């Protein structure tokens, strides 16, 4: 079963320097019907003005990853990490017992567009850690490239949860199929462009809860960039 969450139904916040769409309840956006899905708690679609950003703030016991679509995102944290994240880069910060970080638009002339996604971890009180790697456009072109997994397989980043996250780029006749394990849920988020999921047309910003389906087929993309989450069969996120 595919349950569509249209982009136009998301929460929206306009802070001037930040324009953010919230797939699930976040900050001042509260929707009792949208409290996450399985272990997926937050998908924020953020656009940050040049030279602006989020000052240093703390997190704990959360798997937080950033996926840059356009521009460059500058990251600093209390683990001593300093980096700039570009399109194709994936950053994963496991907050564990606690970490503080800041995120700024690295450019003084161009905006940055990125997704920040939170996944509930499988244990509290783990040691904080930071990971970052680059996944080329070629590795995602016409296929679903594994970018996060519990074991770090295939060069993916290692996430502390029974979740696998894939990213793909699709245009024209390119298509890919993902077979889910038995008794698994999934969530599909269209980051950019347009695509069909099992024959259903999805637009930029749309999301789909997937239950009781074993095969997902992505096809007929129009400059599409898609994130697919293979998840445990839970309805709502719960801290361990």
Buried (B, 14 or more C-beta within 10 A) or exposed (E): EBEBBEBEBBBEBEEEBBBBBBBBBBEEBEBEEBEBBBBBBBBBBBBBBBEBBBEEEEBBBBBBBBBBBEBBBBBBBEBEBEBBBBBBBBBBBBBBEEBBBBBBBBBEEBBBBBBBBBBBBBEEEBEBBBBBBEBEEEBBBBBBBBBBBBEBEEEBBBBBBBBBBBBBBBBEEBBBEBEBEEEBBBBBBBBBBBBBBBEEEBBBBBBBBBBEBEEBEBBBBBEBBBBBBBBBEBEEBEEE
